[in-house]
């Protein structure tokens, strides 16, 4: 059976969805790269383990909603409207199923965000089924939920909520990830290229970053004690107000 056929056979629609708290013995793989997915599917097949493959985050959430897998494996960069961090946070909010996030050079920031959102651990990508099987046989306790804090700003990574002086600020996914990244830099200046690779997963034009920074500034407003929360270092990049990182 081709990898495309195996994927289509496993499609879960909204009409098929049913609530379930029991787990079956399958691996649920959220992976946009068909070559990487095929390698894991073949390796798992050889060990007698079924793999359900989803190419985007929305399909992965539907599959989890239909029936919990033994382990969920998520690529750090997902296509479509639902990011890897959103998938992890949503699943972790309702289940303690082991969640592994693929790790490879260049994805360190996305990987840290995934762990903060509730991922159990990282695993090498392309994937080694031997490592994944260890988590299926001996699942560890789920990690505690964490939050990023900078002065009056609190970012709840698991709930995708941002509060400034205890007032909730509604952000888009990109704005949320952008703010999280700047907080993680702890006052260090980040160039537009560094931001685009960390938040978008690839290089984007500097205007895209500037537009998102401007929108984020507007939503966060100016703090009475710290002034503008996000500062522009002309010709270099962006950083949080230094007083937020003391």
Buried (B, 14 or more C-beta within 10 A) or exposed (E): EEBEEBBEEBEBEEEEBEEEEEBEEBBBBBBBBBEBBBBBBEBBBEEEBBBBBBBBBBBBBBBBBBBBBBBBBBBBBBEEEBBBBBBBBBBBEEBBBBBBBBBBEEBEBBBBBBBBBBBBBBBEBBBBBEEBBBBBEEBEEBBEBBEBEBBBBBBBBBBBBBBBEEEEBEBEBBBBBBBBBBBBBEBEBBBBEBBBBBBBBEEBEBEBBBEBBEBBBEBBEEBEEBEEBBBBEEEEBBBBBEBBBE
